[in-house]
Amino acid sequence: MDSYSATIINAVDKVKTAVVKIEIFSNVNGKEQAAGTGSGFLFSSDGYLFTNSHVIHNAKKISVKMHDGTTHPAELIGEDQDTDLAILKVNGAEFTPVKFGDADQLKIGQLVIAIGNPLGFQHTVTAGVVSALGRTLEGQGGRLMDSMIQTDAALNPGNSGGPLVNGDGEVVGVNTAVIRGAQGICFAISINTAKDIANQLIRFGKVKRAYLGVVMQQIDLVPKLRAIHEVSNKQALFVSEVAAGSPADKAGILSGDIIYSFNSQPVETSDNLFKMLTEDKIGQFQYIGILRNSYKTEFRITPVQKN
């Protein structure tokens, strides 16, 4: 067997029993009806699992079909529409969870594998590469979702909420979206962001975060640029759009700027920035480091709470 196939097979073997099919039901004229399906995966031995918010939103009943064919009722612990993440809980025997990888270590061109239930076909495997990192994507309702991994691993309706896995069988993302009308452009939420969201949803049932209002893309900083500006970053965040009236707009940040620090802390990935935008930053002056054209500067910015 060739090494490429062996890598995929070994990676899938490590996570396949943790991947589940999500079935949701609505109430129509007093009768329970199937209302859709999606994917999810167990990340704890006591039955906590990830899926997408859009998969389970407004569901009257949720059930989870396991790899062995058994079905369990699921409790919604919490959801966050801004990141399109939801946490469910199932009760039962000891579960074998996935192992998390580190999305900050991903490289463009790296092999990734998507597992899910597209169009109702349970436990379908597709493979591709990381196409881009640190993307900002407009989700449902116009919300901007940060820290997105772009991949060409084929996704279809029903894949939503399933894991994106690296060649070692570690989950690096939660599959979430396909760009309509595009060929092979798909997105996953960084697992680093997902872990932070899960922690808040399990503890509080909701997420509070500070909002800046920028659309970003993770880029490499060439050595010459780093030397000229005396920055330690190997990567930074390119600002491709600034929302009108947002904190970033009011601070004077422009499209084309490069974010390299936040409160004097290096920012190399959107996950880095996301972790810094905690609730205590809301309404308080913060300092954001910017590379613009041929100079380095710092702006004072006041994040607001993202509703």
C-alpha positions in Angstrom: 0.0 0.0 0.0 1.3 3.5 -0.8 2.2 5.8 2.0 -0.5 8.4 1.2 -3.3 5.9 1.5 -1.7 4.4 4.7 -1.6 7.8 6.3 -5.2 8.5 5.7 -6.3 5.0 6.8 -4.4 5.2 10.0 -5.7 8.7 10.8 -9.3 7.7 10.2 -8.9 4.6 12.4 -7.9 6.8 15.3 -11.0 8.9 15.2 -13.8 7.0 13.4 -15.5 5.7 16.5 -15.8 9.2 18.0 -17.6 10.6 14.9 -21.4 10.6 15.2 -24.4 11.4 13.1 -26.6 14.2 14.5 -30.4 13.9 13.8 -32.7 16.7 14.7 -36.5 16.8 15.0 -39.1 19.5 15.0 -42.7 19.7 16.1 -45.2 20.3 13.3 -48.9 20.4 14.2 -48.2 18.5 17.4 -46.3 15.7 15.6 -42.6 15.0 15.8 -40.9 15.2 12.4 -37.3 14.7 11.2 -35.9 18.1 10.4 -32.3 17.4 9.2 -29.0 15.7 9.9 -25.4 16.8 10.5 -22.2 15.5 12.0 -20.4 15.7 15.3 -17.6 14.2 17.3 -16.9 13.2 20.9 -14.2 15.0 22.7 -14.6 13.6 26.2 -15.0 10.1 27.6 -18.2 11.2 29.5 -20.1 12.2 26.3 -19.5 15.8 25.4 -19.4 16.4 21.7 -18.9 19.2 19.2 -21.3 20.0 16.3 -22.3 23.2 14.5 -24.8 25.7 15.9 -26.6 25.8 12.6 -27.2 22.0 12.7 -29.1 22.0 16.0 -30.5 25.6 16.2 -34.2 25.6 17.2 -34.4 21.8 17.3 -37.1 20.4 19.6 -35.2 17.1 19.9 -31.7 16.0 19.1 -30.4 12.4 18.9 -27.0 11.1 18.2 -26.2 7.9 16.2 -22.9 6.3 17.2 -20.4 4.5 15.0 -21.8 1.1 16.2 -25.3 2.0 15.2 -26.7 2.8 18.7 -28.7 5.9 19.2 -28.7 8.2 22.2 -30.8 11.3 23.1 -28.6 14.4 23.3 -28.8 17.4 25.6 -27.9 20.9 24.2 -25.3 22.3 26.7 -24.9 25.6 24.8 -24.4 27.1 21.4 -22.5 30.1 20.0 -23.8 31.3 16.6 -20.9 33.7 16.2 -18.5 30.8 15.8 -21.2 28.3 14.6 -20.3 25.9 17.4 -22.5 23.9 19.7 -21.8 21.5 22.6 -24.1 18.4 23.1 -24.0 15.8 25.9 -25.0 12.2 25.6 -25.2 9.7 28.5 -24.1 6.1 28.2 -21.1 3.9 28.4 -17.5 5.1 28.5 -16.7 6.8 25.2 -13.4 7.0 23.3 -12.9 10.7 22.4 -10.8 12.2 19.7 -7.3 13.7 20.4 -6.9 17.4 19.7 -4.1 18.7 17.6 -2.7 22.3 17.5 -4.2 24.4 14.7 -1.4 26.9 15.1 1.0 24.3 13.8 -0.8 23.8 10.5 1.0 24.7 7.3 -0.5 25.6 3.9 -0.4 22.5 1.8 -0.6 20.1 4.7 -2.8 17.0 4.4 -6.2 17.1 6.1 -9.0 14.7 6.3 -12.7 15.4 6.8 -15.1 12.8 8.3 -18.9 13.2 8.5 -22.3 12.3 7.1 -22.8 14.2 3.8 -26.2 13.8 2.3 -27.0 11.1 4.9 -24.2 8.8 3.9 -22.7 7.9 7.3 -19.0 8.0 8.0 -17.8 9.4 4.7 -14.1 10.2 4.4 -12.6 12.9 2.1 -9.1 14.3 2.0 -7.4 17.4 0.8 -4.9 20.0 1.9 -4.9 23.2 3.9 -5.5 25.9 1.3 -5.2 29.0 3.6 -5.2 29.8 7.3 -6.6 32.5 9.5 -9.5 33.4 7.2 -12.5 35.5 8.3 -15.7 34.1 6.8 -19.2 35.7 6.8 -21.5 33.1 8.4 -25.3 32.9 8.6 -27.0 36.2 9.6 -23.9 38.2 8.4 -21.8 37.3 11.4 -18.0 37.3 10.8 -16.3 34.1 11.9 -12.5 34.3 12.6 -9.8 31.7 12.7 -11.1 29.7 9.8 -9.1 27.0 8.1 -9.7 26.9 4.3 -9.4 23.4 2.8 -10.3 21.6 -0.5 -11.3 18.4 1.4 -14.8 17.9 -0.1 -17.7 18.9 2.2 -21.4 18.6 1.5 -24.6 19.2 3.4 -24.4 16.8 6.4 -20.7 17.2 6.9 -21.3 20.2 9.1 -20.0 19.6 12.7 -17.7 16.8 11.8 -13.9 16.8 12.5 -11.1 18.0 10.3 -8.2 15.7 11.0 -4.4 15.9 10.4 -2.2 13.0 9.2 -1.6 11.9 12.8 -5.3 11.4 13.5 -5.6 14.6 15.6 -8.6 16.9 15.2 -7.5 20.4 14.0 -10.8 21.8 13.0 -14.6 21.6 13.1 -16.0 21.5 9.6 -18.6 24.2 9.0 -19.2 25.7 5.6 -19.0 25.4 1.9 -19.0 28.5 -0.4 -22.0 28.2 -2.7 -21.1 28.3 -6.3 -17.4 27.6 -5.7 -15.5 24.5 -6.6 -13.8 22.9 -3.6 -13.6 25.9 -1.3 -14.5 24.7 2.2 -14.0 25.9 5.7 -13.4 24.6 9.3 -13.3 26.3 12.6 -9.9 26.1 14.2 -9.9 23.6 17.1 -7.9 26.0 19.2 -10.8 28.5 19.0 -13.3 25.7 19.4 -11.7 24.5 22.7 -12.0 28.0 24.2 -15.6 28.3 23.1 -16.4 24.8 24.5 -14.9 25.8 27.9 -17.2 28.8 28.1 -20.3 27.0 26.9 -19.8 24.1 29.4 -19.1 26.5 32.3 -21.6 29.3 31.5 -23.9 28.1 28.7 -22.9 31.2 26.6 -19.9 33.1 25.3 -18.9 36.7 25.9 -16.1 38.2 23.7 -14.6 41.5 22.7 -15.1 42.6 19.1 -12.8 44.7 16.9 -14.6 44.5 13.5 -11.8 43.4 11.1 -11.7 40.8 8.4 -8.3 39.1 8.5 -6.1 36.6 6.8 -3.0 35.0 8.3 0.2 35.7 6.3 3.9 35.1 6.6 6.2 38.0 7.3 9.3 37.9 5.0 12.6 38.2 6.9 13.4 41.6 5.3 10.1 43.1 6.7 10.8 41.6 10.1 14.3 43.0 10.2 13.2 46.5 9.0 10.5 46.8 11.6 12.3 44.9 14.3 9.5 42.5 15.0 9.9 38.9 16.2 6.8 37.6 14.5 7.2 35.1 11.7 3.5 35.5 10.9 0.9 38.2 11.3 -2.7 39.1 10.4 -3.4 41.0 7.1 -6.5 43.2 7.4 -8.6 42.8 4.2 -11.7 44.7 5.4 -12.8 47.0 8.3 -16.4 47.1 9.3 -17.9 50.6 9.1 -18.4 52.1 12.6 -16.6 49.3 14.3 -13.9 49.8 17.0 -11.2 49.2 14.4 -12.7 51.8 12.1 -12.9 54.3 14.9 -9.3 53.6 15.9 -8.1 54.4 12.4 -7.2 50.9 11.2 -7.4 50.5 7.4 -7.6 47.7 4.9 -4.1 46.6 4.0 -2.8 47.1 7.5 -1.0 44.2 9.2 -1.7 43.4 12.8 1.4 42.1 14.6 0.7 42.7 18.3 -2.0 43.3 20.9 -1.1 45.0 24.1 2.6 44.5 23.2 2.0 40.7 22.9 3.0 39.2 19.5 0.0 38.2 17.3 0.9 35.5 14.7 -2.5 33.8 14.3 -6.1 34.7 14.6 -6.3 32.2 17.4 -3.7 34.2 19.3 -5.8 37.4 18.9 -9.1 35.6 19.8 -7.6 34.4 23.1 -6.7 37.9 24.0 -10.1 39.4 23.2 -11.6 38.2 26.6 -14.6 39.7 28.3 -12.4 42.0 30.5 -11.2 43.9 27.4 -14.8 45.1 26.6 -15.1 48.9 26.9 -11.4 49.3 27.9 -8.6 50.9 26.0 -6.3 48.4 24.4 -3.2 48.9 22.1 -2.9 47.2 18.8 0.4 47.1 16.8 0.2 47.8 13.1 2.6 47.6 10.1 1.5 50.1 7.5 3.4 50.7 4.3 6.9 51.5 5.4 6.4 52.2 9.1 5.3 50.6 12.4 2.8 52.2 14.6 0.4 51.5 17.5 -3.3 52.4 17.7 -5.5 52.7 20.8 -8.7 50.7 20.3 -11.8 50.1 22.5 -13.4 46.7 21.9 -17.1 46.3 22.3 -19.1 43.3 23.3 -20.2 41.2 20.3 -23.9 40.5 20.5 
